[in-house]
Structures are given as C-alpha cells and as structure tokens.
Amino acid sequence: PPTMVTCGDSEESNVFTVAWTGIINSHPPKTYISVRPERYSHHIIAEKREFVINLTTSALVRAADFCGVRSGEKLNKFEACSLHKEEATEVNCPLIAESPLSIECRVTDIVSLGTHDMFIADIVAVDVDEELIDEEGKLHLDKAGLAAYSHGEYFSLGKMLGHFGWSVRK
C-alpha cells in the first residue's frame, strides 16, 4: 500500500510516503515501516518514537506521490497538498483528516537492515471513518476507495477476487 505516514508533533511534523509497511503480529497488534536513515522523517520518528500510518485513497494518490518525492525539511507538505491535520487519540503526531483509516503507532524497536531501518511498533489506536463501519460494527474497507502501488505505478482497488478460506470451502 502507498501509505502516508505522519510524524512529529504540533511544533515539528511531517508527512511522507511509505510503501514498505504491514501488520507483523495480531496479539499484541504490531506493525512496521521501513525508512531510509537519510530521510528527513527518520530522525523525527527515532526521537519521538511515534508515527501514524494513514491509508491512501484514490483521491489522495497525487498527494501520496508528492509526499514521496519531496522533502519536508524545508517544505510544509500538509499545506502543499491541502491535507488537514487531525489530533490523534493516543500519540502526539497528527493524523491526516482525509484518510479513511489511520493507525497510531508507538515504536518498540528499531532494526537496521542496510538501506533502511525498520521501525517496529505497537498499534495503540486505530481511527476509522464512521461511514466504513456498519450497524454490527464490521469494517468495510472495500468502500474506502483505497489505492495500491506496484513497480512505480498507482492503482485503484475495487474488485473482490475472493475471501479468506474460499479456495478450500465445500
């Protein structure tokens, strides 16, 4: 996924694009992002030990691309992309208001892997647009209009191909 990661606090914050991310554990819930040490946001996350993974919709792809190729060191990418900051519930860094789902994370480990450092984090909160939750409390991410990234190209998601366990059902 081409996610937009936010970091920092009200004094110093940034948004940048990360494609190397995912869930690495269910209980306790854990995730990761891999970031090059020379990226502007690397030092912010290493120091503050918090970040937010904001899922990218098709409508946010242009902003995600921009945030992935421009540095936040001398540019406010929130303003440049007309993104709105929203207060998180558990961490000090902002969420992106336009994102349908934001995962608040607290860093537990930093693993140097060569070109990237992997920030392993506890998921401490998940913020979801209420429109994506039905009356029984089920999440419907298929209605979020999410985007995907593959080999330098962005794609819109939408067509369901199957569901967990369908290949072995009788």
C-alpha positions in Angstrom: 0.0 0.0 0.0 1.2 3.5 -0.7 0.6 4.9 2.9 1.2 8.4 4.1 3.0 8.4 7.4 2.7 11.3 9.7 5.2 12.0 12.5 6.3 14.7 14.9 4.1 17.0 17.0 2.5 20.4 16.8 5.9 22.1 16.6 7.6 19.9 14.0 5.5 17.5 11.9 5.8 15.9 8.5 4.0 13.6 6.2 5.9 11.2 3.8 5.0 8.2 1.7 5.9 4.7 2.8 5.2 1.6 0.7 7.1 -0.9 2.9 4.7 -1.4 5.8 2.4 -4.1 7.1 1.0 -5.9 10.1 3.5 -8.2 11.7 1.6 -9.5 14.7 -2.0 -9.9 15.9 -1.8 -10.1 19.7 -0.4 -7.7 20.6 -1.1 -5.8 17.5 2.2 -4.7 15.8 3.2 -3.1 12.6 6.3 -1.7 11.0 7.5 0.9 8.5 10.9 0.8 6.8 12.6 4.2 6.3 15.9 5.2 4.9 18.1 6.9 7.5 18.7 9.9 5.3 15.0 10.7 5.0 14.0 13.8 6.9 11.3 12.0 8.9 13.7 9.2 10.1 15.2 11.4 12.9 11.8 12.6 14.0 10.5 9.1 14.4 13.7 7.9 16.1 13.5 10.7 18.6 9.7 10.9 19.2 9.2 7.1 18.9 5.7 7.6 17.4 4.1 7.7 13.9 0.8 7.3 12.2 0.1 5.2 9.2 -2.6 6.9 7.1 -4.2 4.7 4.4 -4.3 6.3 0.9 -7.4 6.5 -1.2 -7.5 7.0 -5.0 -8.3 10.7 -4.2 -5.1 11.0 -2.2 -2.7 9.4 -4.7 -1.4 12.7 -6.1 -0.6 13.9 -2.5 1.0 10.5 -1.7 3.2 10.7 -4.7 4.2 14.3 -3.9 4.9 13.4 -0.3 7.1 10.6 -1.5 9.3 12.7 -3.8 9.6 16.0 -1.8 11.4 16.5 1.5 9.6 18.0 4.4 12.8 19.6 5.7 12.1 23.0 4.1 8.5 22.4 2.8 5.3 22.0 4.7 3.8 19.1 2.7 0.5 19.3 4.6 -0.1 22.8 3.2 1.4 22.0 -0.2 -1.0 19.1 -0.7 -4.0 20.8 1.1 -4.0 18.0 3.7 -5.6 18.7 7.1 -4.1 17.7 10.4 -6.3 16.0 12.9 -5.5 15.2 16.5 -4.7 11.6 17.3 -6.2 9.8 20.3 -3.1 8.1 21.7 0.0 9.7 20.1 1.2 13.2 19.7 1.7 13.3 16.0 -1.2 14.3 13.8 -3.5 12.2 11.6 -4.4 13.1 8.0 -8.1 14.1 8.2 -8.7 13.0 4.6 -7.5 9.4 5.2 -10.3 6.9 5.9 -8.2 4.8 8.4 -5.2 5.9 10.5 -3.1 3.6 12.6 -1.5 5.2 15.6 1.9 3.6 16.5 4.4 3.7 19.2 7.9 2.4 18.3 9.3 -0.5 20.4 12.3 -1.5 18.3 14.5 0.0 15.5 16.2 -2.6 13.4 18.9 -1.5 10.9 18.7 -3.6 7.8 21.1 -1.9 5.4 19.5 0.7 3.2 16.5 1.0 5.5 15.8 1.0 9.3 12.7 -0.9 10.3 10.6 0.8 13.0 8.7 -1.9 14.7 5.7 -0.5 16.7 2.8 -1.3 18.9 -0.6 -0.3 17.4 -2.0 1.8 20.1 -5.2 3.1 18.3 -7.0 2.9 15.0 -9.1 5.8 13.8 -11.7 4.9 11.2 -14.3 7.0 9.3 -17.6 6.0 10.8 -19.1 5.6 7.2 -16.9 2.4 6.9 -18.5 0.7 9.9 -21.9 -1.0 9.6 -24.5 -1.3 12.3 -23.0 -4.6 13.5 -19.6 -2.9 13.9 -18.0 -4.6 10.9 -15.3 -2.6 9.0 -15.9 -2.3 5.2 -12.6 -1.1 3.8 -13.8 -2.1 0.4 -15.9 1.1 0.5 -12.9 3.3 1.2 -11.6 3.6 -2.3 -8.1 2.6 -1.4 -5.1 2.7 -3.7 -2.3 0.3 -4.4 1.3 0.8 -5.7 3.3 -1.7 -7.8 6.5 -1.2 -9.7 6.2 2.6 -9.9 2.5 2.7 -10.7 -0.6 3.5 -8.7 -3.8 1.5 -9.0 -7.3 1.9 -7.6 -8.6 -1.1 -5.7 -12.1 -2.4 -6.0 -12.8 -5.8 -7.5 -13.1 -8.5 -4.9 -11.4 -11.7 -6.1 -12.2 -14.0 -3.2 -12.2 -14.0 0.6 -10.3 -15.9 3.3 -10.7 -19.6 3.0 -12.8 -19.6 -0.2 -10.4 -21.8 -2.0 -11.0 -24.8 0.3 -14.7 -24.4 1.1 -17.0 -27.1 0.0 
